[in-house]
Amino acid sequence: MVVGLRKMTVTTTLAAALIVAGLQLASPAEANAGRLFGYSETPYSDLKPFPKWQRVLDNYLKAPGACTPDKYNRCAYQKWVELIEEWRLLPKAEQLEKVNRHMNLFRYITDPVNWGVKDYWEIPKEFFARFGDCEDYAIVKYFTLRALGWSEADMKIVILQDMNLGVAHAILVVDFDGRQLVLDNQIGQVVEASRIRHYKPIYSVNEAGWWRHKPARAAN
């Protein structure tokens, strides 16, 4: 891992990248309204029902302390900032693969074990310091792509039910080139949502708002 980068440099670099990305924001109405996993979606702009996500949005730029040889995960955060710069000029499809593959290397750990609570949504700093569970992978992938210049209107963190395992799960879905692409900590490659049959979306969020998902036949 990389040693010796200063906290101020790391934070400033990432903040600048995210601010530039923020200049390209689209309104919620401009978001792709395609049916995800065959479900319809109804948009809402008020994020008050999701305090954990609001906390993430308020704090995601916070960086850890200095990288030292015995602090692997602090160095991983700084390596992340370097990788963002390395991936910036890659074709967008390759960016998706790089982001998904790299973040999936980190260890999965449940919130009760990691934080002593049933559900906790991490900012990137916390993910690299303590690893995380499914929504934490989705969150760090979301903000990595935002720093690479992807628009929020093309991305959603989706909370769903895995019907095969009978458990709640979270993924990142990206609208790209007319397709809905899934970045999932349970799947090594980026895949089209249409190839997945066992996911039942419940709701999804991004910076602009949230969406309630329902079976298409119940949309009216």
C-alpha positions as CSV (number, residue, x, y, z in Angstrom):
1,M,0.0,0.0,0.0
2,V,1.0,3.6,-0.5
3,V,2.7,5.4,2.4
4,G,3.2,9.0,3.1
5,L,0.4,10.9,1.4
6,R,-0.9,13.7,3.5
7,K,-4.5,13.7,4.7
8,M,-5.1,17.1,3.3
9,T,-3.9,16.1,-0.2
10,V,-6.1,13.0,-0.2
11,T,-9.2,14.8,1.0
12,T,-8.7,17.8,-1.3
13,T,-8.2,15.5,-4.4
14,L,-11.3,13.4,-3.7
15,A,-13.4,16.5,-2.8
16,A,-12.4,18.2,-6.0
17,A,-13.3,15.2,-8.1
18,L,-16.7,14.9,-6.5
19,I,-17.4,18.6,-6.8
20,V,-16.6,18.5,-10.5
21,A,-18.9,15.5,-10.8
22,G,-21.6,17.4,-8.9
23,L,-21.6,20.1,-11.6
24,Q,-23.2,17.5,-13.9
25,L,-26.2,16.7,-11.7
26,A,-29.5,16.0,-13.3
27,S,-32.9,16.5,-11.8
28,P,-34.8,13.5,-10.4
29,A,-37.2,13.8,-13.4
30,E,-34.3,13.2,-15.8
31,A,-33.4,9.8,-14.3
32,N,-33.9,6.7,-16.3
33,A,-37.3,5.3,-15.4
34,G,-36.7,1.8,-16.9
35,R,-38.2,-1.2,-15.1
36,L,-35.7,-2.8,-12.8
37,F,-36.0,-6.6,-12.5
38,G,-39.5,-6.2,-14.1
39,Y,-40.7,-3.9,-11.4
40,S,-42.2,-0.4,-11.9
41,E,-40.8,2.5,-9.8
42,T,-42.4,5.6,-8.3
43,P,-40.0,8.5,-7.7
44,Y,-39.9,10.7,-4.5
45,S,-37.7,13.6,-3.8
46,D,-37.8,13.7,0.0
47,L,-34.9,11.7,1.6
48,K,-36.2,12.2,5.2
49,P,-37.3,8.5,5.5
50,F,-33.7,7.5,5.0
51,P,-31.6,9.0,7.8
52,K,-28.8,6.5,7.4
53,W,-28.4,7.6,3.7
54,Q,-28.7,11.2,4.7
55,R,-25.8,10.7,7.2
56,V,-23.7,9.2,4.4
57,L,-24.4,12.2,2.1
58,D,-23.5,14.6,4.9
59,N,-20.2,12.9,5.8
60,Y,-18.8,10.9,2.9
61,L,-15.9,13.3,2.2
62,K,-14.3,12.6,5.6
63,A,-10.9,11.0,5.3
64,P,-9.0,8.8,7.8
65,G,-5.7,9.8,9.4
66,A,-2.2,9.5,7.8
67,C,-1.2,6.2,6.2
68,T,1.4,4.2,8.1
69,P,2.8,0.8,7.4
70,D,0.8,-0.9,10.2
71,K,-2.5,0.7,9.2
72,Y,-3.5,-1.3,6.1
73,N,-7.0,0.1,5.8
74,R,-5.9,3.7,6.1
75,C,-3.5,3.1,3.3
76,A,-6.3,1.4,1.4
77,Y,-8.3,4.6,1.5
78,Q,-5.4,6.5,0.0
79,K,-4.8,3.8,-2.6
80,W,-8.5,4.3,-3.5
81,V,-7.9,8.0,-4.2
82,E,-4.9,7.1,-6.4
83,L,-7.0,4.4,-8.3
84,I,-9.7,7.0,-9.0
85,E,-7.0,9.1,-10.9
86,E,-5.6,6.0,-12.6
87,W,-9.1,4.9,-13.8
88,R,-10.2,8.3,-14.9
89,L,-9.2,8.0,-18.5
90,L,-10.4,4.5,-19.0
91,P,-13.5,3.7,-21.2
92,K,-16.6,3.9,-19.0
93,A,-17.4,0.2,-19.4
94,E,-13.9,-0.6,-18.1
95,Q,-14.3,1.8,-15.2
96,L,-17.4,-0.2,-14.1
97,E,-15.5,-3.5,-14.1
98,K,-12.5,-2.0,-12.3
99,V,-14.6,-0.4,-9.6
100,N,-16.7,-3.6,-9.0
101,R,-13.7,-5.9,-9.0
102,H,-11.6,-3.8,-6.7
103,M,-14.3,-3.1,-4.0
104,N,-15.3,-6.8,-4.0
105,L,-11.8,-7.7,-2.8
106,F,-12.6,-6.3,0.7
107,R,-13.8,-8.5,3.4
108,Y,-17.6,-8.9,4.1
109,I,-18.6,-8.3,7.7
110,T,-22.1,-7.9,9.1
111,D,-23.2,-4.8,10.9
112,P,-24.0,-6.6,14.3
113,V,-20.4,-7.9,14.4
114,N,-18.8,-4.7,13.0
115,W,-20.9,-2.0,14.7
116,G,-23.0,-3.7,17.3
117,V,-26.2,-2.6,15.6
118,K,-28.7,-4.3,13.2
119,D,-28.1,-1.9,10.3
120,Y,-25.4,0.7,9.7
121,W,-24.6,2.5,6.5
122,E,-20.9,3.4,6.1
123,I,-19.1,6.3,4.4
124,P,-16.0,5.3,2.4
125,K,-13.7,6.2,5.2
126,E,-15.4,3.6,7.5
127,F,-15.6,1.0,4.8
128,F,-11.8,1.1,4.3
129,A,-11.2,1.2,8.0
130,R,-13.5,-1.6,9.0
131,F,-14.8,-3.3,5.9
132,G,-18.6,-3.7,5.6
133,D,-21.7,-5.5,4.3
134,C,-23.7,-5.3,1.1
135,E,-24.9,-1.7,1.2
136,D,-21.4,-0.5,2.1
137,Y,-20.0,-2.1,-1.0
138,A,-22.7,-0.4,-3.0
139,I,-22.1,3.0,-1.4
140,V,-18.3,3.0,-2.0
141,K,-18.9,2.0,-5.6
142,Y,-21.4,4.8,-6.0
143,F,-19.0,7.4,-4.7
144,T,-16.1,6.0,-6.7
145,L,-18.1,6.4,-9.9
146,R,-19.3,9.9,-8.9
147,A,-15.6,10.9,-8.4
148,L,-14.9,9.5,-11.9
149,G,-17.6,11.8,-13.3
150,W,-20.6,9.6,-13.5
151,S,-24.0,11.4,-13.1
152,E,-26.1,10.6,-10.1
153,A,-29.1,10.3,-12.5
154,D,-27.6,7.2,-13.9
155,M,-27.1,5.4,-10.6
156,K,-29.2,3.9,-7.8
157,I,-28.4,2.0,-4.6
158,V,-31.1,-0.6,-4.6
159,I,-32.3,-2.4,-1.5
160,L,-33.9,-5.7,-2.4
161,Q,-34.9,-9.2,-1.3
162,D,-32.7,-12.0,-2.5
163,M,-35.3,-14.7,-3.2
164,N,-32.8,-17.5,-3.4
165,L,-31.2,-16.8,0.0
166,G,-34.3,-15.3,1.6
167,V,-32.4,-12.3,2.9
168,A,-32.2,-8.6,2.3
169,H,-29.5,-7.4,0.0
170,A,-28.2,-4.2,-1.6
171,I,-26.5,-3.5,-4.9
172,L,-25.6,-0.6,-7.2
173,V,-27.4,-0.3,-10.5
174,V,-26.0,1.9,-13.2
175,D,-27.8,2.9,-16.4
176,F,-25.2,2.8,-19.2
177,D,-25.5,2.5,-22.9
178,G,-29.2,1.7,-22.7
179,R,-28.7,-1.1,-20.2
180,Q,-29.2,-1.5,-16.5
181,L,-25.9,-2.9,-15.1
182,V,-25.5,-4.4,-11.7
183,L,-22.5,-4.0,-9.5
184,D,-22.9,-6.6,-6.7
185,N,-20.5,-7.8,-4.0
186,Q,-21.9,-11.3,-4.6
187,I,-21.1,-11.3,-8.3
188,G,-17.5,-11.0,-9.7
189,Q,-18.5,-9.3,-13.0
190,V,-20.7,-6.5,-13.9
191,V,-23.9,-8.1,-15.3
192,E,-27.1,-6.8,-16.9
193,A,-30.1,-6.7,-14.5
194,S,-32.2,-8.6,-17.1
195,R,-30.0,-11.7,-16.4
196,I,-30.9,-11.8,-12.7
197,R,-34.2,-13.5,-11.9
198,H,-34.0,-13.9,-8.1
199,Y,-33.9,-10.2,-7.0
200,K,-37.0,-8.4,-5.8
201,P,-36.4,-4.6,-5.5
202,I,-38.0,-2.8,-2.6
203,Y,-36.6,0.8,-2.8
204,S,-33.6,2.6,-4.2
205,V,-31.8,5.9,-3.4
206,N,-29.4,8.3,-4.8
207,E,-28.5,11.9,-4.1
208,A,-31.6,13.3,-5.8
209,G,-34.3,11.2,-4.1
210,W,-35.7,7.7,-3.8
211,W,-37.9,5.2,-5.7
212,R,-40.4,2.7,-4.5
213,H,-40.5,-0.5,-6.5
214,K,-43.6,-2.5,-7.2
215,P,-44.5,-5.4,-9.5
216,A,-45.4,-3.9,-12.8
217,R,-49.0,-5.2,-12.7
218,A,-49.5,-3.2,-9.5
219,A,-48.2,0.1,-10.9
220,N,-51.7,1.6,-11.5
